[in-house]
Structures are given as C-alpha cells and as structure tokens.
Amino acid sequence: MDFMEIHARDARHVANTYARFPVAIVRGQNARCWDESGKAYIDLTSGIGVNSLGYADPAWADAVAAQLHTLQHTSNLIHTLPCVEVAETLCARTGMRKVFFSNSGAESNEGAIKCARKYGRQSHGPACHKIVTLDQSFHGRTVTTLAATGQASFHHQFGPFTEGFAYAPPGDIEKTLAMLDENTCAVMIELVQGEGGVIPLDAAYVKALAEACQARDILLIIDEVQTGIGRAGTLFAFEQYGIQPDIVTCAKGLGGGLPFGAVLFGEKCADVLGPGDHGTTFGGNPAVSAGAKVVLARLDDAFLREVGKKGAHARARLLRMPRVTAVDGLGFMLGASLAGLAARDVVLAGIRNGVLTLTAKDRLRLLPPLTIPWDDLDEALNRVEKALKEVAA
Ligand SMILES: *Cc1c(COP(=O)(O)O)cnc(C)c1O
C-alpha cells in the first residue's frame, strides 16, 4: 500500500486532531525504522518519549508476549503480581511510598490533582484546593489538566474549565511565592517544560520553591511524564534538583510503547486516596506491567550514565550546526533554538533525509530512544545537519 492511499484513508475516517507529518512507518528495530516503501529512517523521537528501549526491543516484546499468553488482564478488584513488582521498583528507586497506576500522562496528573485536593481539604479545610502551576507548562488534554496547563492558547475553545488553578512565572521565586496562600494545596511543575519548548527550570528556583512548600504544608507535585524514566539521564529528573517531591507523575516512557502511567505518592500522601476515591479499569494491568518491568530493569546506573553521555554528545554537536543558537534540556531531552528557520520545515527536511525529529513550540526537539547506538546517533545528527543546511539555503 502506498503512502497516498494510507493518507487518504486516514483523512476519511480518523479525526483530524494531529498535524501529522507526511510519513507512514510500518516497522522498526531499536533506533531504525522503515516506511511503507522500504525507505529507512533513524528515529530521534521515541514516539514522543515513549519508546524508551527503541522499536520492538526483543526482551521487552518477549516479556509482553509471554504475559499476554499467560494472563493479559483481570480487573483492579483482583490481585496480580506484575503491577506489584513495578510499584516496588518505583518506590525503592525514588524514596516514594505508594503508586497508583493509570494509562496516560493526563490521567496521572488527574490522579495527582485529586490526591492534592483531598489532602488540602483534610489537612486545612474545604477551601484549601488551589493549585499553582507555571506559565508555559503542559499537563495534559483533559478538561482539568488543560486548566492546569499554563498556556492561554489551550484555553480558548473548551471552557468552562475546572476552577482553582493559578499560573506563576517560572524562575521568578518572589512572584511564585506571592501566589501561595492558605488555600493552596499544591504546586505542580515540570522540571524541564517539554511541550513549552524544552525549557529547564533553574535549580535554585526549584529548591527555594520546594522549601517553601515544605514549610507551608503545600504538596509539591513534579510532572515527570516527559522527563521521567531515564529521559533526563537519571531515572527521574527530580534527583538532579536535590528535592524530594510529595507526588511524582510519569507515563510516556514507562511502558516502553504501551499505554501506562503512574502516580507516585510520598510519605505525606501515601494513604490519602482510599477505596472508592479513585480508579481506572486498565491501570497497571499485567501486560503493560510486564513491559514496564523490562524497561525499569534495563535502566540501571550504567545505562543511565550512558544516556547522559549520549545527550551531552548530541548537545555539543547540535551547538556546532548552522543556525543553531542555543540548546537546552537535560539528558536525552534536547531543544534547539534556530535562527530564522521554522522548526517544522527542519523536521520535514529531516524526513526527506531519513531522520525523524520533533518540534516544541518554535524549537527543534530531540527525544532519541535511550538505547540508540552511538553510530546511529552520529549518523542521525549528520542527517539533521544536512536538513538544517537545506532549509537554510
Ligand atoms: C505528554 C505530557 C503529558 C500528557 O500525557 P498524555 O499521555 O498525552 O496524556 C502531561 N505532562 C507532560 C509534562 C507531558 O509531556
């Protein structure tokens, strides 16, 4: 089947909610993939930070397949072991206490928001439900997580929104602290604003904010949906900021390509949500948990150090490329500012040259699979450089 036919059938019956790139991928292996015509690409997107072990990792696929042939799903009213093992690993490696499993980033953030509201109500009364998030943040597409998202462009079409969110300017500690009051139950932040343009928060700002939250019994929620699961070069980005959050949310990379999210609760709120308070039919099912076990086992210290090295290498190479004026990010989550070029044009030129990349606002964004071999990384960066030169010409 050729691309034009896939494109036409997609346009006829799939809702038109994505500005899709003109490419159809049919198979992949680690960082390499192929389109319907057999043309090869190197992937620097991981399916937006999802395929942490690349395409079709054999150990991951075998573990999921074996679980599918054994027991794919029961319900959350029945005990199963695989999700217990994922929860144990996540807690042991983060110092958090309990885990709620979800199916996506937005759903993880919904769980965090519900927990924070109940905590605020129980600890400080029913008026304590305000949550402060940051300008340029992104927390998801549900009505409540859109309300949490501090970008006006997301707020035009879909009101009325969930009340109780206020947006602070990232990096401005005085203005942020001025927004915290006796009715604030939580602060929710990304440590590197992903969809906002790959903008890392200043470490001193985060530390001061964490201390203020602690002192005033305001929960600190870190949205690690994009930064978590090795992306930042550590299992979670918060480890690099010297803070211990009250709640951490994750999703994208956790399932290695299957829909899987988690809300990690710290000591203060480990038992805030009780039976009947929250739930989801698919959350933590054995099949997705089997995949996550393989992902987490692969992400040991040596593996994560290598992710950090590859990220530093990619950053240094990007900085030497034409029209690249700055590169920000953490680990293998990189955003490049381009002088006088539209990032989408560079992505399109990349596709022509056999490399898949992303945009974030007006920046070129790279989220390579954490397992990308060094020679594939270098070849992919050569192709990015070629794409930049073509668009600049
Ligand atoms: C992608 C993302 C989300 C939303 O995740 P979905 O799985 O698309 O619901 C939330 N927060 C951050 C930081 C993200 O990058």
Ligand as a Chemical Component Dictionary entry (heavy atoms), coordinates in Angstrom:
data_LIG
# 
_chem_comp.id                   LIG 
_chem_comp.type                 NON-POLYMER 
_chem_comp.pdbx_formal_charge   0 
_chem_comp.three_letter_code    LIG 
# 
loop_
_chem_comp_atom.comp_id 
_chem_comp_atom.atom_id 
_chem_comp_atom.alt_atom_id 
_chem_comp_atom.type_symbol 
_chem_comp_atom.charge 
_chem_comp_atom.model_Cartn_x 
_chem_comp_atom.model_Cartn_y 
_chem_comp_atom.model_Cartn_z 
_chem_comp_atom.pdbx_ordinal 
LIG C1 C1 C 0 2.853  14.384 27.300 1  
LIG C2 C2 C 0 2.697  15.074 28.596 2  
LIG C3 C3 C 0 1.507  14.996 29.332 3  
LIG C4 C4 C 0 0.276  14.306 28.795 4  
LIG O1 O1 O 0 0.466  12.937 28.611 5  
LIG P1 P1 P 0 -0.631 12.101 27.781 6  
LIG O2 O2 O 0 -0.134 10.681 27.909 7  
LIG O3 O3 O 0 -0.617 12.607 26.379 8  
LIG O4 O4 O 0 -1.928 12.317 28.443 9  
LIG C5 C5 C 0 1.465  15.579 30.578 10 
LIG N1 N1 N 0 2.538  16.223 31.088 11 
LIG C6 C6 C 0 3.700  16.324 30.411 12 
LIG C7 C7 C 0 4.856  17.014 31.035 13 
LIG C8 C8 C 0 3.818  15.766 29.137 14 
LIG O5 O5 O 0 4.966  15.896 28.462 15 
# 
loop_
_chem_comp_bond.comp_id 
_chem_comp_bond.atom_id_1 
_chem_comp_bond.atom_id_2 
_chem_comp_bond.value_order 
_chem_comp_bond.pdbx_ordinal 
LIG C1 C2 SING 1  
LIG C2 C3 SING 2  
LIG C2 C8 DOUB 3  
LIG C3 C4 SING 4  
LIG C3 C5 DOUB 5  
LIG C4 O1 SING 6  
LIG O1 P1 SING 7  
LIG P1 O2 DOUB 8  
LIG P1 O3 SING 9  
LIG P1 O4 SING 10 
LIG C5 N1 SING 11 
LIG N1 C6 DOUB 12 
LIG C6 C7 SING 13 
LIG C6 C8 SING 14 
LIG C8 O5 SING 15 
# 
